[in-house]
Amino acid sequence: MSGAHPMSSSPEPTLDRRALLDSLVAALERRHEVLDAIIESTDRDDAARNVRRLLDVPAEHADAVLNMQLWRLNRQDLRRMQKELEDVNSALNWITPSDRDVRLRPFVKQEPDTSLYRARATEPREDGTTLHAPGQIDTAIDEGLARIDEESAAWFVVEDPDDDGKAVGLAVGELGDHGEVELRLWITPECRGQGFGTSTLKESRGELAACFPGVNLVVRTKLGR
């Protein structure tokens, strides 16, 4: 048909490109952590393993990250890849089912939000430390809400719309010292490994873009932490 766009009978090449773009965008958003992982490596193979573990990506995607030129670690290239990823995702909506649905709503100082924050703040990290001591949590929440009022932070509760809006985690965006929004995600332990983290990351991009127009997003921590 004249003027119609040809539709490939096999979506695999586009799906592969989307998967690679997902990995590259994640690497750019977490470029500080990626660089630290590379610097701490003993050789290239070790660097590839460290990047693969950090980003939870296939070996070939870790190699693609290592092969990126340093000058590409800039905001313009990040936005370009994000735009390409959005275009590919739009083109593939008819091919693949969407990820697990999540809903984000603003954090408020009441239940279940405060219990979620308390669980996040007191969960032991890999080094055995916690985000806050139990006696510091109320103060930390008040300080966070003050930053939200000052428009230097945006906190969201992650809900599962397929389970009566059950709260399953937190998405915390904070404006950093270098003019970037640092996003930290935390999913409750019983809900991890079910796709909530990935879906929350995607949903958070739009929410934070609305709160902080034109500001670059950096994911500082692993999903679930």
Backbone torsions as a table, in degrees:
resi	resn	phi	psi	omega
1	MET	NA	131.8	-177.4
2	SER	-64.7	133.0	177.5
3	GLY	85.1	-9.8	-179.5
4	ALA	-82.1	148.3	177.2
5	HIS	-85.3	129.8	179.3
6	PRO	-64.7	140.3	179.5
7	MET	-109.5	120.1	-178.0
8	SER	-65.3	141.4	177.6
9	SER	-77.1	-14.2	179.8
10	SER	-129.1	115.9	-175.9
11	PRO	-83.9	-2.2	-171.3
12	GLU	-55.1	-45.2	-179.2
13	PRO	-58.3	-41.1	179.9
14	THR	-69.8	-38.9	177.2
15	LEU	-62.7	-40.6	177.4
16	ASP	-62.3	-41.5	179.7
17	ARG	-64.4	-40.8	178.9
18	ARG	-62.8	-43.0	180.0
19	ALA	-62.1	-41.9	179.0
20	LEU	-65.9	-42.8	179.0
21	LEU	-62.0	-39.7	176.8
22	ASP	-56.5	-44.4	-178.6
23	SER	-67.6	-42.2	-178.4
24	LEU	-68.5	-40.3	177.6
25	VAL	-63.8	-42.2	177.7
26	ALA	-60.9	-40.1	179.6
27	ALA	-65.2	-40.5	179.5
28	LEU	-69.3	-38.9	179.1
29	GLU	-67.8	-27.9	-179.4
30	ARG	-113.1	33.4	-171.7
31	ARG	-59.8	-31.9	178.8
32	HIS	-64.2	-44.2	178.8
33	GLU	-68.1	-38.2	179.4
34	VAL	-62.4	-46.3	179.6
35	LEU	-62.6	-40.8	177.5
36	ASP	-61.1	-42.5	-179.6
37	ALA	-63.3	-38.9	-179.9
38	ILE	-69.3	-45.0	-177.6
39	ILE	-61.9	-35.2	-177.7
40	GLU	-82.1	-1.8	-177.7
41	SER	-82.7	154.7	-179.2
42	THR	-84.8	-31.5	178.0
43	ASP	-157.0	-175.1	-174.9
44	ARG	-64.7	-41.4	179.6
45	ASP	-61.7	-40.3	178.2
46	ASP	-66.4	-38.3	177.6
47	ALA	-62.8	-41.6	178.9
48	ALA	-62.6	-42.3	178.4
49	ARG	-64.0	-42.1	-178.7
50	ASN	-66.0	-41.7	178.1
51	VAL	-66.0	-39.7	179.2
52	ARG	-61.7	-43.9	179.3
53	ARG	-67.6	-42.1	-177.3
54	LEU	-61.5	-47.0	-174.6
55	LEU	-93.9	-9.7	-177.5
56	ASP	56.4	55.9	-177.5
57	VAL	-125.1	162.4	177.0
58	PRO	-64.3	162.5	-177.4
59	ALA	-59.4	-40.6	-178.4
60	GLU	-67.2	-29.1	177.2
61	HIS	-73.8	-36.9	176.0
62	ALA	-62.3	-39.5	176.7
63	ASP	-63.0	-40.1	179.2
64	ALA	-63.0	-38.3	177.2
65	VAL	-63.6	-45.1	-179.9
66	LEU	-64.5	-29.4	-178.0
67	ASN	-82.5	-6.4	177.7
68	MET	-67.0	138.3	176.4
69	GLN	-76.0	144.0	-175.6
70	LEU	-57.8	-34.1	-177.4
71	TRP	-66.7	-13.3	177.8
72	ARG	-81.2	-4.0	178.4
73	LEU	-83.1	52.6	-178.2
74	ASN	-123.2	164.6	-173.9
75	ARG	-66.8	-35.1	-178.5
76	GLN	-64.7	-43.5	179.1
77	ASP	-68.2	-34.9	175.9
78	LEU	-61.8	-46.9	179.8
79	ARG	-63.6	-36.9	179.9
80	ARG	-64.3	-44.2	179.4
81	MET	-67.8	-38.0	177.3
82	GLN	-61.8	-40.8	179.1
83	LYS	-65.6	-42.6	178.3
84	GLU	-63.1	-40.3	178.9
85	LEU	-63.4	-41.2	177.1
86	GLU	-61.6	-41.9	180.0
87	ASP	-64.3	-42.8	179.6
88	VAL	-65.6	-42.2	178.7
89	ASN	-60.8	-40.8	178.9
90	SER	-63.8	-40.4	-179.1
91	ALA	-68.4	-24.7	-175.5
92	LEU	-99.7	4.7	-179.2
93	ASN	-58.4	-31.4	-178.4
94	TRP	-82.3	-11.6	-175.4
95	ILE	-95.3	-47.2	-171.2
96	THR	-118.8	148.3	176.5
97	PRO	-68.2	154.9	179.1
98	SER	-71.9	162.8	177.0
99	ASP	-70.0	175.4	178.0
100	ARG	-55.6	134.4	179.9
101	ASP	-71.4	138.2	170.7
102	VAL	-135.3	158.9	177.5
103	ARG	-130.7	133.6	178.7
104	LEU	-107.5	136.2	173.9
105	ARG	-135.1	154.5	-178.5
106	PRO	-61.4	142.8	177.0
107	PHE	-71.2	138.4	174.6
108	VAL	-131.6	156.2	-177.8
109	LYS	-84.9	71.8	174.9
110	GLN	-160.6	169.7	-179.8
111	GLU	-72.5	146.0	3.4
112	PRO	-88.4	5.1	-172.4
113	ASP	-62.2	-44.3	-177.6
114	THR	-66.6	-35.0	177.3
115	SER	-67.4	-37.3	176.1
116	LEU	-61.5	-46.3	-179.2
117	TYR	-64.4	-39.3	179.7
118	ARG	-63.0	-42.2	179.3
119	ALA	-64.5	-41.7	178.6
120	ARG	-64.5	-43.5	-173.9
121	ALA	-70.8	-25.0	-175.5
122	THR	-107.0	1.9	177.6
123	GLU	-72.8	126.5	-179.6
124	PRO	-62.7	136.5	175.2
125	ARG	-88.5	-179.0	-174.9
126	GLU	-60.5	-30.7	-179.0
127	ASP	-90.8	6.4	177.3
128	GLY	89.6	-9.0	179.4
129	THR	-84.6	169.5	175.8
130	THR	-124.5	164.1	-179.5
131	LEU	-64.6	-44.4	178.7
132	HIS	-141.5	154.1	168.3
133	ALA	-74.8	152.6	-177.5
134	PRO	-52.4	-38.3	-178.1
135	GLY	-73.8	-8.5	-178.1
136	GLN	-99.4	-5.4	-169.0
137	ILE	-67.7	-45.4	-179.9
138	ASP	-60.2	-41.5	178.3
139	THR	-64.5	-41.3	179.6
140	ALA	-62.6	-39.7	178.2
141	ILE	-65.3	-45.6	179.7
142	ASP	-61.0	-41.5	179.1
143	GLU	-66.1	-38.0	177.5
144	GLY	-65.0	-42.9	178.4
145	LEU	-64.3	-33.7	176.5
146	ALA	-65.3	-40.2	177.8
147	ARG	-66.8	-34.3	176.3
148	ILE	-63.5	-44.0	177.8
149	ASP	-61.6	-32.5	179.4
150	GLU	-83.3	0.1	179.9
151	GLU	62.9	32.4	174.0
152	SER	-112.3	7.9	177.3
153	ALA	-154.4	159.1	175.1
154	ALA	-147.5	116.4	-179.2
155	TRP	-111.4	137.6	-179.3
156	PHE	-132.3	144.6	170.2
157	VAL	-94.0	133.0	179.8
158	VAL	-92.0	125.8	-179.0
159	GLU	-118.7	150.0	175.8
160	ASP	-99.4	103.2	-177.9
161	PRO	-66.8	-17.1	178.8
162	ASP	-84.8	-3.1	179.9
163	ASP	-130.6	51.0	177.6
164	ASP	56.1	34.3	177.1
165	GLY	71.6	25.8	179.1
166	LYS	-57.5	133.9	177.9
167	ALA	-76.1	123.8	-175.1
168	VAL	-120.5	-1.1	-179.8
169	GLY	171.9	-172.6	-178.9
170	LEU	-132.8	146.4	171.1
171	ALA	-125.9	114.7	-173.3
172	VAL	-115.6	114.7	177.4
173	GLY	-107.8	128.7	-179.1
174	GLU	-130.1	135.0	177.2
175	LEU	-74.6	120.1	-175.3
176	GLY	-85.5	178.3	-177.4
177	ASP	-68.8	-22.2	-175.9
178	HIS	-103.6	21.4	176.9
179	GLY	75.4	21.3	177.7
180	GLU	-114.8	149.8	175.7
181	VAL	-90.0	120.4	178.9
182	GLU	-94.1	120.0	-178.0
183	LEU	-103.5	127.9	174.1
184	ARG	-120.7	128.3	-179.3
185	LEU	-109.4	143.1	174.8
186	TRP	-141.6	123.4	177.9
187	ILE	-113.7	138.0	-179.1
188	THR	-58.2	144.0	-174.7
189	PRO	-53.3	-39.2	-176.4
190	GLU	-72.7	-12.9	-178.5
191	CYS	-107.2	4.0	-179.3
192	ARG	-75.7	154.6	179.4
193	GLY	75.9	14.6	-178.5
194	GLN	-117.0	9.3	177.7
195	GLY	93.7	-1.5	-178.9
196	PHE	-66.3	-39.0	-177.6
197	GLY	-62.8	-48.3	-179.2
198	THR	-63.0	-44.0	-179.8
199	SER	-66.0	-37.3	178.8
200	THR	-65.8	-40.0	177.9
201	LEU	-59.4	-45.9	-179.7
202	LYS	-65.1	-43.0	-179.4
203	GLU	-67.4	-35.7	-177.9
204	SER	-65.5	-32.9	-179.4
205	ARG	-56.5	-46.2	-179.9
206	GLY	-67.5	-42.3	-179.4
207	GLU	-63.4	-44.8	-177.9
208	LEU	-72.4	-30.7	175.8
209	ALA	-64.1	-34.6	177.7
210	ALA	-72.1	-35.6	-179.6
211	CYS	-76.6	-34.6	-176.2
212	PHE	-130.5	74.9	-176.0
213	PRO	-58.2	132.2	175.1
214	GLY	76.3	4.7	-178.5
215	VAL	-96.9	137.3	-178.2
216	ASN	-72.5	143.9	-179.8
217	LEU	-102.8	131.9	177.2
218	VAL	-125.6	124.9	175.7
219	VAL	-88.4	116.9	-172.5
220	ARG	-94.0	-23.9	-173.5
221	THR	-130.4	161.6	177.6
222	LYS	-67.6	154.9	175.4
223	LEU	-60.5	138.9	178.4
224	GLY	88.7	-2.0	179.6
225	ARG	-120.5	NA	NA
